[in-house]
Amino acid sequence: MIKPLEENQRSSNMKSLVKTLAILSSFDEENPIQRTSDIAERLQMNISTVSRHLNTMLDWGFLERDEYTGYYFPGPEIVALAGRSLQANNVYRHAFPEVHRLSHQFHVCGHMAVPQEREIIHLISSCSQNLTDLLIPMGHRHPMHCSAMGRVILAYLPPIQSQAILKISDFKKYTFGTKNDISEINQELILTRQRGYCKLINELAEGTGSIAAPIFNRNREPVASVSVSMSARSLCKIEREEELAKAVITSAGRISSKLGYYPK
């Protein structure tokens, strides 16, 4: 039987861990650097509590601090931890050479991402020299419903699962071309399955287009996707679309086979 004192200690440790993780997670793309007061205000926490947790993460190397401005930002231990995570990720290891080859062979920007709830998280981005403006940093998130890699995953998920994701999506309009009607998106999902890839133009950013194909595991589940991005003008050419669609589908197929997937 757990003694009351031990039970209280466990509860206290759990609360402390939750606060630490909440503070660490508050460093996102919109807030890459923060002061103690910024974090306390965002998380509705006591400044002294936030300061104590920040100092602990500073000691462990998970955060760094600019002594001149007082701003905190993610430290080298985060990078090291991310590196260990990626090296243990089979999808990443098999996809990296494929994405790199696509970008340089076809003079496009290649990407690989994995799904998380209603978003995709970019793990790989590789660009040819003249397309560095399309380079996407590792860890960047895009909504599934209006990104090529996200939409192609939605298309191959069980309908109940894909509809549940769409129901919790915010359908923000990123450009004039962003599709934000569920019925219209569902038609796109049907079309995507029919042709085996997703083509998306002017939905996340004006003037850009992408083609994506799904990556499957041994259980035939879409666990990631690979894509190429370029100018919308280039992708509007039928011969260019066909060339890139074939290349992306082939690359996604090779990655899937290494994960144990085989077509029926």
Accessible surface in RSA format (square Angstrom, percent):
REM  Atomic radii and reference values for relative SASA: ProtOr
REM  Chains: A
REM  Algorithm: Lee & Richards
REM  Probe-radius: 1.40
REM  Slices: 20
REM RES _ NUM      All-atoms   Total-Side   Main-Chain    Non-polar    All polar
REM                ABS   REL    ABS   REL    ABS   REL    ABS   REL    ABS   REL
RES MET A   1   235.78 122.1 152.40 100.9  83.37 198.5 129.17 109.8 106.61 141.2
RES ILE A   2    75.81  43.1  64.03  47.7  11.78  28.4  65.51  47.2  10.30  27.9
RES LYS A   3   138.65  67.6 136.27  83.6   2.38   5.7  81.31  73.2  57.35  61.1
RES PRO A   4   102.71  74.9  98.10  89.4   4.61  16.8 102.69  84.8   0.02   0.1
RES LEU A   5   142.73  79.5 139.83 100.0   2.90   7.3 141.30  99.2   1.42   3.8
RES GLU A   6    91.45  52.5  87.57  66.3   3.88   9.2  35.97  69.6  55.48  45.3
RES GLU A   7   102.16  58.7 100.99  76.4   1.17   2.8  27.91  54.0  74.25  60.6
RES ASN A   8    96.69  66.7  90.91  87.8   5.78  13.9  23.76  57.2  72.93  70.5
RES GLN A   9   102.31  57.2  99.57  72.8   2.74   6.5  38.27  81.5  64.05  48.6
RES ARG A  10   155.15  65.1 148.94  75.9   6.20  14.8  53.51  73.1 101.64  61.6
RES SER A  11    52.08  44.0  43.73  58.4   8.35  19.2  31.88  67.9  20.20  28.3
RES SER A  12    61.48  51.9  54.81  73.1   6.67  15.4  23.49  50.0  37.99  53.2
RES ASN A  13    82.68  57.0  76.30  73.7   6.38  15.4  26.73  64.3  55.95  54.1
RES MET A  14   117.34  60.8 114.62  75.9   2.72   6.5 102.35  87.0  14.99  19.9
RES LYS A  15   131.78  64.3 128.86  79.1   2.92   7.0  76.53  68.9  55.25  58.8
RES SER A  16    49.50  41.8  46.68  62.3   2.82   6.5  25.21  53.7  24.29  34.0
RES LEU A  17    93.38  52.0  89.21  63.8   4.17  10.5  92.95  65.3   0.43   1.2
RES VAL A  18    85.61  56.3  83.35  75.5   2.26   5.4  84.67  73.6   0.94   2.6
RES LYS A  19    80.68  39.4  79.69  48.9   0.99   2.4  37.02  33.3  43.66  46.5
RES THR A  20    30.65  21.8  30.65  31.1   0.00   0.0  21.56  29.0   9.08  13.7
RES LEU A  21    94.03  52.4  93.55  66.9   0.48   1.2  94.00  66.0   0.03   0.1
RES ALA A  22    36.78  33.8  26.04  40.2  10.74  24.4  34.55  48.7   2.24   5.9
RES ILE A  23     0.00   0.0   0.00   0.0   0.00   0.0   0.00   0.0   0.00   0.0
RES LEU A  24    43.42  24.2  37.72  27.0   5.70  14.3  37.72  26.5   5.70  15.3
RES SER A  25    86.44  73.0  60.50  80.7  25.93  59.7  40.80  86.9  45.64  63.9
RES SER A  26     6.17   5.2   0.40   0.5   5.77  13.3   6.11  13.0   0.06   0.1
RES PHE A  27    24.85  12.4   2.56   1.6  22.29  58.0   2.83   1.7  22.03  63.0
RES ASP A  28    59.14  41.4  47.08  46.9  12.06  28.5  36.95  87.0  22.19  22.1
RES GLU A  29    96.32  55.3  67.33  50.9  28.99  69.0  57.37 111.0  38.95  31.8
RES GLU A  30   156.63  89.9 126.49  95.7  30.14  71.8  50.38  97.4 106.25  86.8
RES ASN A  31    41.73  28.8  39.40  38.1   2.33   5.6   2.47   5.9  39.26  38.0
RES PRO A  32    72.75  53.0  70.16  64.0   2.58   9.4  72.40  59.8   0.34   2.1
RES ILE A  33    90.56  51.5  80.84  60.2   9.72  23.4  80.84  58.2   9.72  26.4
RES GLN A  34     2.77   1.5   2.64   1.9   0.13   0.3   2.56   5.5   0.21   0.2
RES ARG A  35   108.32  45.5 108.32  55.2   0.00   0.0  22.53  30.8  85.78  52.0
RES THR A  36    27.85  19.8  26.21  26.6   1.64   3.9  14.67  19.7  13.19  19.9
RES SER A  37    52.35  44.2  47.63  63.6   4.72  10.9  36.00  76.7  16.36  22.9
RES ASP A  38    37.57  26.3  34.77  34.6   2.80   6.6  14.80  34.8  22.78  22.7
RES ILE A  39     0.00   0.0   0.00   0.0   0.00   0.0   0.00   0.0   0.00   0.0
RES ALA A  40     7.03   6.5   4.65   7.2   2.38   5.4   5.03   7.1   2.00   5.3
RES GLU A  41   132.70  76.2 120.22  90.9  12.49  29.7  48.29  93.4  84.42  68.9
RES ARG A  42   106.94  44.9  74.06  37.8  32.88  78.3  38.76  53.0  68.18  41.3
RES LEU A  43    53.09  29.6  33.48  23.9  19.61  49.3  37.79  26.5  15.29  41.2
RES GLN A  44   156.21  87.3 122.63  89.6  33.58  79.9  58.77 125.1  97.43  73.9
RES MET A  45    37.04  19.2  19.93  13.2  17.11  40.7  23.16  19.7  13.89  18.4
RES ASN A  46    94.95  65.5  78.90  76.2  16.05  38.6  27.91  67.2  67.04  64.8
RES ILE A  47    98.92  56.3  95.80  71.4   3.12   7.5  95.80  69.0   3.12   8.5
RES SER A  48    72.67  61.4  62.00  82.7  10.67  24.6  50.25 107.0  22.42  31.4
RES THR A  49    19.26  13.7  19.26  19.5   0.00   0.0   2.06   2.8  17.21  26.0
RES VAL A  50     0.00   0.0   0.00   0.0   0.00   0.0   0.00   0.0   0.00   0.0
RES SER A  51    37.55  31.7  37.48  50.0   0.07   0.2  11.89  25.3  25.67  36.0
RES ARG A  52   141.96  59.6 135.74  69.2   6.22  14.8  71.21  97.3  70.75  42.9
RES HIS A  53    11.51   6.3  10.55   7.3   0.95   2.4   5.32   5.5   6.19   7.2
RES LEU A  54     0.00   0.0   0.00   0.0   0.00   0.0   0.00   0.0   0.00   0.0
RES ASN A  55    70.41  48.6  70.18  67.8   0.23   0.6  21.71  52.3  48.70  47.1
RES THR A  56    68.80  48.9  66.54  67.5   2.26   5.4  45.60  61.3  23.20  35.1
RES MET A  57     6.53   3.4   6.08   4.0   0.45   1.1   6.41   5.5   0.12   0.2
RES LEU A  58    56.38  31.4  43.43  31.1  12.95  32.6  43.47  30.5  12.92  34.8
RES ASP A  59   123.77  86.7  85.34  84.9  38.42  90.9  28.71  67.6  95.05  94.8
RES TRP A  60   179.70  72.1 161.68  78.3  18.03  42.3 146.32  78.0  33.38  54.2
RES GLY A  61    19.88  24.5   0.00   N/A  19.88  24.5  19.88  54.6   0.00   0.0
RES PHE A  62    47.11  23.6  47.11  29.2   0.00   0.0  47.11  28.6   0.00   0.0
RES LEU A  63     1.84   1.0   0.00   0.0   1.84   4.6   0.00   0.0   1.84   4.9
RES GLU A  64    72.41  41.6  70.91  53.6   1.50   3.6  19.51  37.7  52.91  43.2
RES ARG A  65    86.81  36.4  67.08  34.2  19.73  47.0   7.41  10.1  79.40  48.1
RES ASP A  66    56.66  39.7  49.92  49.7   6.74  15.9  12.33  29.0  44.34  44.2
RES GLU A  67   139.09  79.9 112.20  84.9  26.89  64.0  65.58 126.9  73.51  60.0
RES TYR A  68   208.00  97.1 175.53  99.9  32.47  84.5 134.03 100.7  73.97  91.2
RES THR A  69    66.89  47.6  41.18  41.7  25.71  61.3  46.83  62.9  20.06  30.3
RES GLY A  70    14.56  18.0   0.00   N/A  14.56  18.0  10.11  27.7   4.45  10.0
RES TYR A  71    63.31  29.6  63.31  36.0   0.00   0.0  32.34  24.3  30.97  38.2
RES TYR A  72    11.20   5.2  11.20   6.4   0.00   0.0   0.99   0.7  10.21  12.6
RES PHE A  73    65.49  32.8  65.49  40.6   0.00   0.0  65.49  39.7   0.00   0.0
RES PRO A  74    58.92  42.9  45.42  41.4  13.50  49.1  45.42  37.5  13.50  83.9
RES GLY A  75     2.49   3.1   0.00   N/A   2.49   3.1   2.22   6.1   0.27   0.6
RES PRO A  76    80.96  59.0  72.62  66.2   8.34  30.3  77.09  63.6   3.87  24.1
RES GLU A  77    54.25  31.1  52.64  39.8   1.61   3.8   8.40  16.3  45.84  37.4
RES ILE A  78    49.84  28.4  49.03  36.5   0.81   1.9  49.04  35.3   0.80   2.2
RES VAL A  79   107.26  70.6 103.22  93.4   4.04   9.7 105.43  91.6   1.83   5.0
RES ALA A  80    41.31  38.0  28.04  43.3  13.27  30.2  39.37  55.4   1.94   5.1
RES LEU A  81    89.33  49.7  89.02  63.7   0.31   0.8  89.02  62.5   0.31   0.8
RES ALA A  82    31.16  28.7  23.35  36.0   7.81  17.8  30.57  43.1   0.59   1.6
RES GLY A  83    31.21  38.5   0.00   N/A  31.21  38.5  30.79  84.5   0.42   0.9
RES ARG A  84   132.21  55.5 122.02  62.2  10.18  24.2  75.85 103.7  56.36  34.2
RES SER A  85    70.86  59.9  57.16  76.3  13.70  31.6  31.28  66.6  39.58  55.4
RES LEU A  86    18.75  10.4  18.70  13.4   0.05   0.1  18.75  13.2   0.00   0.0
RES GLN A  87   114.37  64.0 104.98  76.7   9.39  22.4  45.23  96.3  69.14  52.4
RES ALA A  88    84.55  77.7  50.58  78.1  33.97  77.3  60.69  85.5  23.86  63.2
RES ASN A  89    45.75  31.6  38.42  37.1   7.34  17.7  10.88  26.2  34.88  33.7
RES ASN A  90    73.44  50.6  68.95  66.6   4.49  10.8   7.05  17.0  66.39  64.2
RES VAL A  91    17.92  11.8  17.90  16.2   0.02   0.0  17.90  15.6   0.02   0.0
RES TYR A  92    32.62  15.2  32.62  18.6   0.00   0.0   6.65   5.0  25.97  32.0
RES ARG A  93   105.26  44.2  89.22  45.5  16.04  38.2  31.24  42.7  74.02  44.9
RES HIS A  94    42.14  23.0  40.60  28.2   1.54   3.9  26.46  27.3  15.68  18.2
RES ALA A  95     0.00   0.0   0.00   0.0   0.00   0.0   0.00   0.0   0.00   0.0
RES PHE A  96    98.01  49.0  97.85  60.6   0.16   0.4  97.85  59.3   0.16   0.5
RES PRO A  97    73.20  53.3  64.35  58.7   8.84  32.1  68.78  56.8   4.42  27.5
RES GLU A  98    15.08   8.7  14.21  10.8   0.87   2.1   1.86   3.6  13.23  10.8
RES VAL A  99     0.00   0.0   0.00   0.0   0.00   0.0   0.00   0.0   0.00   0.0
RES HIS A 100    88.16  48.2  88.16  61.3   0.00   0.0  58.45  60.2  29.71  34.6
RES ARG A 101    80.49  33.8  73.88  37.7   6.61  15.7  65.33  89.3  15.15   9.2
RES LEU A 102     0.06   0.0   0.06   0.0   0.00   0.0   0.06   0.0   0.00   0.0
RES SER A 103     0.00   0.0   0.00   0.0   0.00   0.0   0.00   0.0   0.00   0.0
RES HIS A 104    91.22  49.9  79.39  55.2  11.83  30.3  59.74  61.6  31.48  36.6
RES GLN A 105   102.56  57.4  75.73  55.3  26.83  63.9  36.07  76.8  66.49  50.4
RES PHE A 106    25.10  12.6  22.41  13.9   2.69   7.0  24.19  14.7   0.91   2.6
RES HIS A 107   118.50  64.8 112.11  77.9   6.39  16.4  74.84  77.1  43.66  50.8
RES VAL A 108     0.00   0.0   0.00   0.0   0.00   0.0   0.00   0.0   0.00   0.0
RES CYS A 109     0.00   0.0   0.00   0.0   0.00   0.0   0.00   0.0   0.00   0.0
RES GLY A 110     0.00   0.0   0.00   N/A   0.00   0.0   0.00   0.0   0.00   0.0
RES HIS A 111     2.39   1.3   2.39   1.7   0.00   0.0   2.00   2.1   0.39   0.4
RES MET A 112     0.00   0.0   0.00   0.0   0.00   0.0   0.00   0.0   0.00   0.0
RES ALA A 113     0.00   0.0   0.00   0.0   0.00   0.0   0.00   0.0   0.00   0.0
RES VAL A 114    30.27  19.9  30.27  27.4   0.00   0.0  30.27  26.3   0.00   0.0
RES PRO A 115    46.87  34.2  28.50  26.0  18.37  66.8  28.62  23.6  18.25 113.4
RES GLN A 116    84.60  47.3  78.68  57.5   5.92  14.1  24.70  52.6  59.90  45.4
RES GLU A 117   143.74  82.5 117.75  89.1  25.99  61.9  45.50  88.0  98.24  80.2
RES ARG A 118    94.34  39.6  93.39  47.6   0.94   2.2  12.50  17.1  81.83  49.6
RES GLU A 119    51.68  29.7  51.68  39.1   0.00   0.0   4.74   9.2  46.94  38.3
RES ILE A 120     0.49   0.3   0.49   0.4   0.00   0.0   0.49   0.4   0.00   0.0
RES ILE A 121    26.59  15.1  26.59  19.8   0.00   0.0  26.59  19.1   0.00   0.0
RES HIS A 122     3.55   1.9   3.55   2.5   0.00   0.0   3.43   3.5   0.12   0.1
RES LEU A 123    24.40  13.6  19.80  14.2   4.59  11.5  19.80  13.9   4.59  12.4
RES ILE A 124     8.71   5.0   3.60   2.7   5.12  12.3   8.51   6.1   0.20   0.6
RES SER A 125    29.89  25.3   4.33   5.8  25.56  58.9   4.33   9.2  25.56  35.8
RES SER A 126    15.90  13.4  11.62  15.5   4.28   9.9  12.58  26.8   3.32   4.7
RES CYS A 127    22.10  16.7   2.29   2.6  19.81  46.5   2.29   5.8  19.81  21.4
RES SER A 128     6.14   5.2   5.64   7.5   0.50   1.1   6.14  13.1   0.00   0.0
RES GLN A 129   171.76  96.0 149.37 109.2  22.39  53.3  58.65 124.8 113.11  85.8
RES ASN A 130   117.56  81.1  86.55  83.6  31.01  74.7  47.48 114.3  70.08  67.7
RES LEU A 131    29.40  16.4  29.40  21.0   0.00   0.0  29.40  20.6   0.00   0.0
RES THR A 132    88.51  63.0  77.53  78.6  10.98  26.2  46.82  62.9  41.69  63.0
RES ASP A 133   122.56  85.9  83.74  83.3  38.83  91.8  52.36 123.2  70.20  70.0
RES LEU A 134    28.51  15.9  23.16  16.6   5.35  13.5  27.07  19.0   1.44   3.9
RES LEU A 135    93.95  52.3  75.00  53.7  18.95  47.6  75.00  52.7  18.95  51.0
RES ILE A 136    32.62  18.6  30.12  22.4   2.51   6.0  30.31  21.8   2.31   6.3
RES PRO A 137    88.58  64.6  77.58  70.7  11.00  40.0  88.35  72.9   0.23   1.4
RES MET A 138   106.65  55.2  75.41  49.9  31.24  74.4  69.14  58.8  37.52  49.7
RES GLY A 139    35.08  43.3   0.00   N/A  35.08  43.3  24.41  67.0  10.67  23.9
RES HIS A 140    44.81  24.5  43.16  30.0   1.65   4.2  34.69  35.8  10.13  11.8
RES ARG A 141   102.47  43.0  91.71  46.8  10.76  25.6  26.79  36.6  75.68  45.9
RES HIS A 142    29.67  16.2  29.27  20.3   0.41   1.0  14.06  14.5  15.61  18.2
RES PRO A 143    18.29  13.3  18.29  16.7   0.00   0.0  18.29  15.1   0.00   0.0
RES MET A 144     0.34   0.2   0.34   0.2   0.00   0.0   0.28   0.2   0.06   0.1
RES HIS A 145     0.90   0.5   0.79   0.5   0.12   0.3   0.40   0.4   0.51   0.6
RES CYS A 146     0.00   0.0   0.00   0.0   0.00   0.0   0.00   0.0   0.00   0.0
RES SER A 147     3.25   2.7   3.25   4.3   0.00   0.0   3.25   6.9   0.00   0.0
RES ALA A 148     4.96   4.6   1.39   2.1   3.57   8.1   1.39   2.0   3.57   9.5
RES MET A 149     7.01   3.6   5.96   3.9   1.04   2.5   5.96   5.1   1.04   1.4
RES GLY A 150     0.00   0.0   0.00   N/A   0.00   0.0   0.00   0.0   0.00   0.0
RES ARG A 151     0.77   0.3   0.77   0.4   0.00   0.0   0.00   0.0   0.77   0.5
RES VAL A 152     0.00   0.0   0.00   0.0   0.00   0.0   0.00   0.0   0.00   0.0
RES ILE A 153     0.36   0.2   0.36   0.3   0.00   0.0   0.36   0.3   0.00   0.0
RES LEU A 154     1.64   0.9   0.19   0.1   1.45   3.6   0.19   0.1   1.45   3.9
RES ALA A 155     5.94   5.5   0.00   0.0   5.94  13.5   0.98   1.4   4.95  13.1
RES TYR A 156    43.40  20.3  30.90  17.6  12.50  32.5  21.49  16.2  21.91  27.0
RES LEU A 157    18.38  10.2  15.10  10.8   3.28   8.2  15.29  10.7   3.09   8.3
RES PRO A 158    76.28  55.6  69.63  63.5   6.65  24.2  75.87  62.6   0.41   2.6
RES PRO A 159    99.17  72.3  97.00  88.4   2.17   7.9  99.17  81.9   0.00   0.0
RES ILE A 160   152.26  86.6 145.51 108.4   6.76  16.3 150.35 108.3   1.91   5.2
RES GLN A 161    87.24  48.8  83.74  61.2   3.50   8.3  27.17  57.8  60.07  45.6
RES SER A 162     3.85   3.3   3.85   5.1   0.00   0.0   0.00   0.0   3.85   5.4
RES GLN A 163    54.84  30.7  54.56  39.9   0.28   0.7  33.90  72.2  20.94  15.9
RES ALA A 164    53.04  48.8  46.09  71.1   6.95  15.8  50.02  70.4   3.02   8.0
RES ILE A 165    19.85  11.3  19.79  14.7   0.05   0.1  19.85  14.3   0.00   0.0
RES LEU A 166     0.23   0.1   0.23   0.2   0.00   0.0   0.23   0.2   0.00   0.0
RES LYS A 167   162.22  79.1 131.26  80.5  30.96  73.7  76.92  69.2  85.30  90.9
RES ILE A 168    98.60  56.1  87.62  65.3  10.98  26.5  94.89  68.3   3.71  10.1
RES SER A 169    13.78  11.6   2.18   2.9  11.60  26.7   2.02   4.3  11.76  16.5
RES ASP A 170    91.84  64.3  60.70  60.4  31.14  73.6  36.06  84.9  55.78  55.6
RES PHE A 171    37.92  19.0  30.47  18.9   7.45  19.4  30.47  18.5   7.45  21.3
RES LYS A 172   115.50  56.3 107.21  65.8   8.29  19.7  66.59  59.9  48.91  52.1
RES LYS A 173   101.47  49.5  78.63  48.2  22.84  54.4  59.81  53.8  41.66  44.4
RES TYR A 174    81.59  38.1  50.91  29.0  30.68  79.8  36.37  27.3  45.22  55.7
RES THR A 175    14.04  10.0   3.60   3.7  10.43  24.9  13.13  17.6   0.91   1.4
RES PHE A 176   145.81  72.9 115.70  71.7  30.11  78.4 125.40  76.0  20.40  58.4
RES GLY A 177    23.50  29.0   0.00   N/A  23.50  29.0  16.84  46.2   6.66  14.9
RES THR A 178     3.14   2.2   0.00   0.0   3.14   7.5   0.00   0.0   3.14   4.8
RES LYS A 179    49.23  24.0  46.15  28.3   3.08   7.3  16.84  15.2  32.39  34.5
RES ASN A 180    65.35  45.1  51.21  49.5  14.14  34.0   0.59   1.4  64.76  62.6
RES ASP A 181    68.49  48.0  64.75  64.4   3.74   8.8  23.95  56.4  44.54  44.4
RES ILE A 182    63.36  36.1  60.01  44.7   3.35   8.1  60.01  43.2   3.35   9.1
RES SER A 183    72.90  61.6  65.08  86.8   7.83  18.0  51.88 110.5  21.02  29.4
RES GLU A 184    79.03  45.4  74.10  56.1   4.93  11.7  30.33  58.7  48.70  39.8
RES ILE A 185     0.00   0.0   0.00   0.0   0.00   0.0   0.00   0.0   0.00   0.0
RES ASN A 186    36.99  25.5  36.23  35.0   0.75   1.8  16.93  40.7  20.06  19.4
RES GLN A 187   117.70  65.8 112.62  82.3   5.08  12.1  41.55  88.4  76.16  57.8
RES GLU A 188    32.89  18.9  32.70  24.7   0.20   0.5   0.55   1.1  32.34  26.4
RES LEU A 189    13.07   7.3  12.66   9.1   0.42   1.0  13.00   9.1   0.07   0.2
RES ILE A 190    90.50  51.5  86.94  64.8   3.56   8.6  90.13  64.9   0.37   1.0
RES LEU A 191    71.19  39.6  70.55  50.5   0.64   1.6  71.06  49.9   0.13   0.4
RES THR A 192     0.40   0.3   0.40   0.4   0.00   0.0   0.00   0.0   0.40   0.6
RES ARG A 193   128.08  53.8 110.72  56.4  17.37  41.4  31.70  43.3  96.39  58.4
RES GLN A 194   138.51  77.5  97.52  71.3  40.99  97.6  44.76  95.3  93.75  71.1
RES ARG A 195    71.72  30.1  48.38  24.7  23.34  55.6  34.95  47.8  36.76  22.3
RES GLY A 196    20.50  25.3   0.00   N/A  20.50  25.3  16.76  46.0   3.74   8.4
RES TYR A 197    24.41  11.4  24.41  13.9   0.00   0.0  11.42   8.6  12.99  16.0
RES CYS A 198     0.40   0.3   0.40   0.4   0.00   0.0   0.00   0.0   0.40   0.4
RES LYS A 199    55.74  27.2  47.63  29.2   8.11  19.3  16.14  14.5  39.60  42.2
RES LEU A 200     8.58   4.8   6.79   4.9   1.79   4.5   8.58   6.0   0.00   0.0
RES ILE A 201    43.73  24.9  28.65  21.3  15.09  36.4  28.65  20.6  15.09  40.9
RES ASN A 202    33.22  22.9  33.04  31.9   0.18   0.4   3.27   7.9  29.94  28.9
RES GLU A 203     3.62   2.1   3.18   2.4   0.44   1.1   0.43   0.8   3.19   2.6
RES LEU A 204    42.29  23.6  28.22  20.2  14.08  35.4  28.22  19.8  14.08  37.9
RES ALA A 205    46.66  42.9  42.81  66.1   3.84   8.7  46.45  65.4   0.21   0.5
RES GLU A 206   114.13  65.5  90.35  68.4  23.78  56.6  26.51  51.3  87.62  71.5
RES GLY A 207    42.78  52.8   0.00   N/A  42.78  52.8  31.30  85.9  11.48  25.7
RES THR A 208    33.22  23.6  32.19  32.6   1.02   2.4  22.28  29.9  10.93  16.5
RES GLY A 209     0.79   1.0   0.00   N/A   0.79   1.0   0.79   2.2   0.00   0.0
RES SER A 210    19.59  16.6  19.59  26.1   0.00   0.0   2.55   5.4  17.05  23.9
RES ILE A 211     0.00   0.0   0.00   0.0   0.00   0.0   0.00   0.0   0.00   0.0
RES ALA A 212     0.00   0.0   0.00   0.0   0.00   0.0   0.00   0.0   0.00   0.0
RES ALA A 213     1.19   1.1   1.19   1.8   0.00   0.0   1.19   1.7   0.00   0.0
RES PRO A 214    10.99   8.0   7.37   6.7   3.63  13.2   7.37   6.1   3.63  22.5
RES ILE A 215     0.00   0.0   0.00   0.0   0.00   0.0   0.00   0.0   0.00   0.0
RES PHE A 216    27.60  13.8  27.60  17.1   0.00   0.0  27.60  16.7   0.00   0.0
RES ASN A 217    27.88  19.2  27.88  26.9   0.00   0.0  13.87  33.4  14.01  13.5
RES ARG A 218   163.96  68.8 146.32  74.6  17.64  42.0  44.57  60.9 119.39  72.4
RES ASN A 219   100.63  69.4  77.97  75.3  22.65  54.5  18.26  43.9  82.37  79.6
RES ARG A 220    76.67  32.2  60.79  31.0  15.88  37.8  37.49  51.2  39.19  23.7
RES GLU A 221    88.38  50.7  87.64  66.3   0.74   1.8  30.82  59.6  57.56  47.0
RES PRO A 222     8.84   6.4   3.13   2.8   5.71  20.8   3.13   2.6   5.71  35.5
RES VAL A 223    41.85  27.5  34.03  30.8   7.82  18.8  37.48  32.6   4.36  11.8
RES ALA A 224     0.00   0.0   0.00   0.0   0.00   0.0   0.00   0.0   0.00   0.0
RES SER A 225     0.00   0.0   0.00   0.0   0.00   0.0   0.00   0.0   0.00   0.0
RES VAL A 226     0.00   0.0   0.00   0.0   0.00   0.0   0.00   0.0   0.00   0.0
RES SER A 227     2.63   2.2   2.63   3.5   0.00   0.0   0.19   0.4   2.43   3.4
RES VAL A 228     0.00   0.0   0.00   0.0   0.00   0.0   0.00   0.0   0.00   0.0
RES SER A 229    11.41   9.6  11.41  15.2   0.00   0.0   4.71  10.0   6.71   9.4
RES MET A 230     5.17   2.7   5.17   3.4   0.00   0.0   5.17   4.4   0.00   0.0
RES SER A 231    50.39  42.6  46.11  61.5   4.28   9.9  38.57  82.1  11.81  16.6
RES ALA A 232    10.72   9.9  10.46  16.1   0.25   0.6  10.46  14.7   0.25   0.7
RES ARG A 233   201.20  84.5 190.24  97.0  10.96  26.1  72.01  98.4 129.19  78.3
RES SER A 234    27.54  23.3  26.09  34.8   1.45   3.3  17.60  37.5   9.93  13.9
RES LEU A 235     0.33   0.2   0.00   0.0   0.33   0.8   0.00   0.0   0.33   0.9
RES CYS A 236    80.48  60.9  57.18  63.8  23.30  54.8  26.49  67.1  53.99  58.2
RES LYS A 237   111.91  54.6 105.71  64.9   6.20  14.8  57.02  51.3  54.89  58.5
RES ILE A 238   110.59  62.9 108.36  80.7   2.23   5.4 108.46  78.1   2.13   5.8
RES GLU A 239   117.63  67.5 110.78  83.8   6.85  16.3  63.11 122.1  54.52  44.5
RES ARG A 240    48.61  20.4  46.82  23.9   1.79   4.3  18.42  25.2  30.19  18.3
RES GLU A 241    15.71   9.0  15.71  11.9   0.00   0.0   3.13   6.1  12.58  10.3
RES GLU A 242   110.95  63.7 101.96  77.1   8.99  21.4  41.70  80.7  69.25  56.5
RES GLU A 243    83.05  47.7  70.90  53.6  12.16  28.9  33.35  64.5  49.70  40.6
RES LEU A 244     0.00   0.0   0.00   0.0   0.00   0.0   0.00   0.0   0.00   0.0
RES ALA A 245     5.59   5.1   5.59   8.6   0.00   0.0   5.59   7.9   0.00   0.0
RES LYS A 246   155.20  75.7 149.03  91.4   6.16  14.7  96.72  87.1  58.48  62.3
RES ALA A 247    11.84  10.9   4.45   6.9   7.40  16.8  11.67  16.4   0.17   0.5
RES VAL A 248     0.01   0.0   0.01   0.0   0.00   0.0   0.01   0.0   0.00   0.0
RES ILE A 249    69.31  39.4  66.96  49.9   2.35   5.7  67.10  48.3   2.21   6.0
RES THR A 250    59.96  42.6  51.32  52.0   8.64  20.6  42.37  56.9  17.59  26.6
RES SER A 251     0.00   0.0   0.00   0.0   0.00   0.0   0.00   0.0   0.00   0.0
RES ALA A 252     2.46   2.3   2.42   3.7   0.04   0.1   2.46   3.5   0.00   0.0
RES GLY A 253    36.72  45.3   0.00   N/A  36.72  45.3  31.30  85.9   5.42  12.1
RES ARG A 254    95.20  40.0  92.42  47.1   2.78   6.6  51.13  69.9  44.08  26.7
RES ILE A 255     0.22   0.1   0.08   0.1   0.14   0.3   0.22   0.2   0.00   0.0
RES SER A 256     1.38   1.2   1.38   1.8   0.00   0.0   0.49   1.0   0.89   1.3
RES SER A 257    65.85  55.6  48.97  65.4  16.88  38.9  37.14  79.1  28.71  40.2
RES LYS A 258   112.10  54.7  81.76  50.2  30.34  72.2  57.94  52.2  54.16  57.7
RES LEU A 259    23.12  12.9  12.96   9.3  10.16  25.5  17.32  12.2   5.80  15.6
RES GLY A 260    26.86  33.1   0.00   N/A  26.86  33.1  18.05  49.5   8.82  19.7
RES TYR A 261    49.41  23.1  43.46  24.7   5.95  15.5  18.53  13.9  30.88  38.1
RES TYR A 262   148.68  69.4 147.36  83.8   1.32   3.4 101.76  76.5  46.92  57.8
RES PRO A 263   100.88  73.5  89.24  81.3  11.64  42.3  89.54  73.9  11.34  70.5
RES LYS A 264   209.84 102.4 139.59  85.6  70.25 167.3 112.72 101.5  97.12 103.5
END  Absolute sums over single chains surface
CHAIN  1 A    14897.1      12688.9       2208.2       8551.1       6346.0
END  Absolute sums over all chains
TOTAL         14897.1      12688.9       2208.2       8551.1       6346.0
